[in-house]
Amino acid sequence: MEKSGGCAGDRARQEGLEGIIAGETAISTLADGLRYRGYAIQELAAQSSFEEVAYLVLHGDLPDAVTLRQFQSRLAAASVDPAVLQVVRDLPATAPLLDRLRTGVSLLSHYDPARAAGGRDASLRKAEQLLAQFPLLLAAARCKKTGPITPTYDPGHGLAENVLRLVGGTAATPRAIPVLNATLIMYADHEFNASTFTARVVASTLSDLYAAVVAALGALQGPLHGGALERIGEALHEAFESGDPDAWVQGLLARKQRVMGFGHRVYKHGDIRAQSLQPLCRELAFETGNERLEQAAEQVEQAMRLRTGLHPNVDWPSARIFRYLGFSAETFTPLFALSRISGWCAHIIEQQSNNRLIQPRASYAGVTARTVPRLEDRP
Ligand SMILES: CC(C)(COP(=O)(O)OP(=O)(O)OC[C@H]1O[C@@H](n2cnc3c(N)ncnc32)[C@H](O)[C@@H]1OP(=O)(O)O)[C@@H](O)C(=O)NCCC(=O)NCCS
């Protein structure tokens, strides 16, 4: 069947919208390392808590001490209706954790009495609430116990400490909290990545914030995006158990499989977030007795550099950090989502504040025009 004409070169360049500037944002830039609202992520990770950065991403500026305390109090006061907690827990045991959370966020919208309220302040309120509700949902969704549960915040501690406790991290080392804060900070925003762009497309139809976050969670789940994170846990285990990480890499490449945690659409010479987390990951490995696993990871890295020239992305050290902190593999991608909610919501609010429907065009590559044959004449 004849294909219609068109410029193959243009199509190849546009596949995956690689390099296409699809809009403007004041939230983050990759132009000069990665910066949130003008601040380099390395500086933020070294000096701030995750709450400070979430506030920055959402509101546009770092909070002063009083504003931060008020923000932390609002987060700590959050709760989730018991009916929602029950549903995310009672979904079929085969439902992956991130899918449960996606359903949970969708349900939260029905329990928000001010869901229909519009405007920037209303969206910021929903965003802050969702940021605080998500770890509670996560705690409920992974709970295996029967009977009612009501996960709550300990207001005497920051979000990272609460996440460690609520989501089942077990590490009790002095580095656990600063490293978890730094890792969550790395995930807060990343310009027009697939899930954020999805959220903006949904927001651009004037749909509400919850619907846009549900869609973003759907986009995050895939292994080329956030889904890579939880797969790294299994892959690293396999590489380690094989006793020969280099041969393990060669085997995957020979089978044309991808090594999760390597390569990036934008960072072709290394991901600044991976570089920043690498030393923290190494320190934590030593503190938690995971030196041998860390050595295997270094061997995988060397093999990938040598055989493909690909560099690790942020997920490569993060998956190990989460593992060393005692989190189970199924929680890795949800932890990414927990942080990225700040970025998604900031982008949704930015889209709402200067909206134009996002509706690109497609270059047609199907058959040329033809007439509909009668049913009995069709081959
Ligand atoms: C992130 C990713 C989707 C970016 O991809 P991209 O810029 O669109 O690059 P492509 O998918 O076009 O890949 C280009 C080439 O590199 C190869 N490649 C890319 N990442 C690879 C990986 N992790 N392992 C092995 N090969 C890889 C592809 O097979 C392709 O090879 P080919 O040209 O011989 O077909 C890709 O690097 C990937 O799949 N990484 C693994 C998943 C991951 O870690 N995701 C989290 C991203 S933060």
The ligand as an ORCA input file, in Angstrom:
! r2SCAN-3c Opt
* xyz 0 1
  C      16.317      7.495     29.063
  C      16.296      7.018     27.623
  C      14.858      6.619     27.284
  C      16.735      8.184     26.732
  O      16.673      7.731     25.490
  P      16.830      8.546     24.126
  O      17.554      9.802     24.272
  O      15.485      8.624     23.526
  O      17.760      7.573     23.363
  P      17.277      6.363     22.466
  O      16.185      5.583     23.137
  O      16.989      6.939     21.126
  O      18.604      5.500     22.456
  C      19.726      5.810     21.660
  C      20.607      4.578     21.553
  O      21.210      4.310     22.813
  C      20.810      3.027     23.290
  N      20.521      3.148     24.709
  C      19.966      4.209     25.333
  N      19.874      3.964     26.642
  C      20.356      2.723     26.827
  C      20.519      1.916     27.979
  N      20.143      2.353     29.191
  N      21.053      0.681     27.837
  C      21.444      0.245     26.639
  N      21.323      0.978     25.500
  C      20.784      2.195     25.613
  C      19.542      2.676     22.522
  O      19.346      1.279     22.419
  C      19.831      3.317     21.198
  O      20.695      2.484     20.469
  P      20.545      2.318     18.865
  O      20.727      3.715     18.310
  O      21.609      1.348     18.508
  O      19.145      1.802     18.650
  C      17.240      5.803     27.429
  O      18.565      6.182     27.660
  C      16.846      4.614     28.293
  O      15.978      3.834     27.885
  N      17.480      4.450     29.474
  C      17.135      3.373     30.352
  C      15.900      3.722     31.159
  C      16.197      4.766     32.213
  O      17.173      4.693     32.922
  N      15.262      5.717     32.325
  C      15.353      6.781     33.306
  C      15.702      8.069     32.618
  S      16.062      9.365     33.790
*
